[in-house]
Amino acid sequence: MVISHTTMETLTGLFQEDDGGDSWCFNYSTCTFKYAACQESVRPYLRYTSASAAWVLLCSIIVFFMKAGFMLVELAFASSVRDRRHVVILKHQDTFASAFGFFFIGFDFISGYSSPQNIPRSFFRLTDPMLWFFKFTFASNAATVLGGVLVTNKYKLRLPAAFLSAFFISGVIHPLIARLIWSDKCTSLSPYRFCTNFNNFTAPYACNYGCSETLSLHQRMYVLDFAGGGAVHMLGGIAGLVISLLAKLQEYRDSGRERKPITKPLQQRAGSSGAVALEEAEDEEEVPRRSFLEWMYPVSGGEESVSDAALGVVILWFCWFAFNCGSTESVQVGVEETSMLPRDSTYYPYYGIPSTIAVNMIMAAASGGIVAVAIAVWAQTRSRSDSVNANEIANGVLSALVGITAGCAFVDYWAACIIGAMSVVLYHLGCFAEYKLKLKDTARVVPVHAVCGLWSLLAIGVFQAGDPARCNLHAAFEGLCYCHLRLPQLSQGEIFLSQLCGALIMIGISLVSCSILYGLLYIIPMQPFVWLAEKVFFLTPKNTPPLWYRGGWLFTSPEDRCVPKGGRMFILPDTDSTDGVSIQGSHWEVRGRGGSSGGQYGSLEAVRGGVVNGGSGSGSGWW
């Protein structure tokens, strides 16, 4: 590569500028090496060179394959055919909905990603297809994470609710957070708003601050989330938390309808008419609740499919390298002629940054895995179980990977080890909180993604303080900003304060948005829409009973089913008002204290006495 004299003067000036004591800009004199992000082939009106475009496309395809990893991890817990089918359908539908949401709303109109070519926004036209595909994989994964919450729960997300959930998370909620931390708007908290190139070209909406200006703290502060520890994982974990709380609320409401819950299997006896009758057995004493250690590390070693879980975690681990390393969005080829550079600097090309990220990921995952194995072996020894819970070790690795995601390019190797180990400890604390709250979270989505995603943001404020870490920070962003970053210097306390404020804002956006979305889906009843759809789309053929759905749009119910030929079909009433129930084919017969009743469609839940037999009968029972 031939380097022009102007380019070399620019590079030399970049290495030597801002040495004054009054400057708030970063001083490269503290770095033991220099990064060569700037080169003659980079032009302000192009976002990617040929090598960078190939790198981003390859990483985008690999990140998209994370869907397979999430699917296998969830299928490992699915114990029935219904659970497995639901997992597969939701994973496919997440992709469908997030594609439309991010295409029509999220990318151009909310996230604030700017186009170097200044292409005007228009319907069905993208300003930057390459960047759209890469960012789409992040938005889609944010909508996929929450699927592991209800794998074995009797309440499942309805398909319309799952579609709307993925659509709004990828099209509205994630882009709002991305606009806060990843756009180049001066009103954001993103470090990209300080970007310029070596020709003093400022981004269209960036803050054009000079290094000698006096800036207040809120003008200097910025939030660091390099690969989406908060924008992707913490968002998905908080969405899973809201769904888990609403599922617990629905379970509480359903249990309140039952005056005396059934705790023993129903015993069968033959009736005088030859029909089979069901008689409720006496209540069984409550089984004492297991301790936290027995709950998290069962003696049996866990009931999940070890093969599916292991393969899913390895796939996620593999794709995570593209998730984090690909966030550099560039592999700029370094300058070959280094003789004209200052002799006091060791040349280090920008394409070394993805390697630094990969090493940090390996060290964090290895440290977290060692801690997870130690805890699992201790639990096995204490409980005298036959085997170690392999699922908790896998979750420990995933927790460490989430913990290093936000600061993977900014921290030293020793700090990555501590972050990974602490992630596993915080994961267990999150599981303890779920145990105390009695939340049903099958795949531990909330501890892995929400708790460790928060730690991923805060860990930067703890460990991003030394000079090597600051050099990594500026070198990474200079490659992204082409090629000059005037990032204000912050003290360690100011960095932690910035990260804490950014984390609280992300939590607020995620929690409020998800609560509104899922709350509306929870309270809006579904049955009126079903009746309307039956009439408009002719969903009820002739001589076929209508459909019945209880509750709102968010969860399926055990009482959702087609009505049998003899009348509306509900779950048998769990009250003491029913003396006997007879079942003959598709006909229901209820013998009670209050006379008899019948009609075309009979509700067993409403009837306190009477007879419902094939849709015909007479009496005075109430409905």
C-alpha positions, 0 to 999 in steps of 0.5 A: 500500500502506498501512503501519501504524505498528507495521510502520514502527516495526519497520522503523525499529528493524531498520535502527537496531538492533545498533549496539553494539560488543559485538554479533556480529549484522550491523550495517546501518549499513555499508550504503549502501542498505537492503533492504525484505524485511519488510512487513505482508503477510508472515505467519509461517504463509505461506511465499509471497505470490501474487507469490512463488508465481508466481515460484517456480513459473515458475523451477521449470518453467524449471529442469526444462527444463535436462534438454533442455540436458543431453540436447543436449550429450550427444547432440553427442558420441554418434557411433552410434545406440546412444549416442544412444538410451542418452542419451535413455533415461537422461535420461527415466529420471533424471526418473522415478527422481528424482521417486519418490526425492525424493517418498517419502524425500528431501523430508520425511524427510531434507532437513529442510525445514520447513513454516510450516503445521506439516503433519504428515508422512504417506504420499503427502502433501507438507508444501509442494507448491510448495517440493517442486517447486522443490527436486525440479528441483535434486535431479533435475539433480544426478542428471542431471549424471553422464550425460555421462561414458559417452556414447561409452564402450563400457561403459554404465550398465544401466537398473536401475543408472541408475534406482537411481543417480537414485533414491538421489542425489535421494532420499538423497545430495542431501537429506543435503547439503541438510539440512546447508546449507539446513535451519533445524535448529540442528544444521546448518551452514546460515545459516537456523538464525539466522532470525527474523521481525520479531515475534521469531518463531523457526523451530521448530528454529532457534538462538535466540541473542541478539546479546550472547551469547558464541558459539564458532566452531563455533556462529557458523560457517555454510556458504554455497551459495546456489544449489547449487554444491556440493549439485548440481553438485559432487555430480553431478561426484563421482558421475561421477568414481566411475563413470569410475574404475569404468569404467576398472577394468572396462576394465583387468580385461577387458584382463587377460583377453586374452593378446594384444590384437587391434591390426589388422583381421582378414583374411579368407580362403576355407576349403576347405569354402567357409566364411569363416574369420578369421585374426588378423593380426600385432600392430601397433605401439602408436600413441604417445599424443597430448600434452595439447594435441593431446588437448584441442584436436585439429587437426580442431577436435573430432568433436562435433556443433557445432549440438547442443552450441551449442543445448544450452549456450544452453538451459542458460545460459538455464535457469541464470538461473532456477536461480540467480535463482529460489533467492531463492524470493521477489520481495517487493513493496517498501514504497511509502511511504518517507517514514517511513523514516530519512533516512540510508538509501536504500531498495532493494526486495528484488526487486532481488536476482534482478537482482543475481544475473543481472548476476553470472552474465552477468559471470562467464560473459562473463569465463570465455568470453573466457578460454576463447576466448583459450586455444582461439585460442592452441591453434589457432595453435600446432597450425596447425589449421583451426578453433577447438574450439567445444566447449571454449569452450562448456565454459568458459562452463559452468565459469564458470556453475558457479563463480558458482552458490554465491556469485551473491548474495553477491559484487560484480560485479568478484569475479564476473569473477574467479570466472568467469575462474578457473573456466576455468583450473581447468577446464583443470587438471581436464582435465589431471588426467583426461588423466594418469589416462587417464579417459574422460569424454566431456562433461568432467563432472568438470572442469566440475561437480566441480572448478568446484563446489568452486571455487564454494564456496571463492570465497565465502571469498575474495571475500565480505569487503567491506561491499557483499558482506555487505549483499547476503548479509544482504539475500538471506537476509532475504527468504528468512527473512521477515524478520529474520536475526541472522547472526553476523559472521565474519572473512574467514579464518573465512568461508574456513574455514567454506566449506572445512569445508563443502566437505570434508563435502560431498565426504565425503558424496558420495564415500562414498555414491556409492562404496558405491552404485556399488561394490555395483552393480559387484560384484553379478553380474547373471546369477543374477537374469536366470536367475531372471527368465527362469523367473518371468516366462517371458522365454525362449519355447519353442525360444529360447535364454536370455539371457546377461549378463556382469558386475555390475549397473552396466555393460553389457558388449560380451558381453551378448547373446542366445544364438544358435541354435547355442549360447551366443554370446561374443566370439571368444577373443583367444588363440593357442589357436585355429587356425581359426574357421568361421562358417556361418549361425547355427552356430559351428565351432571347429577347434583342437588339443585334439580336438573337443567339443560340446553344446547350448550351447557357450562359445567362451570356455571351449573351447580346442579342439574343434567346436561345430556346431549344438549337437551333437557329441562329444569331450573338450574342457573347459568 
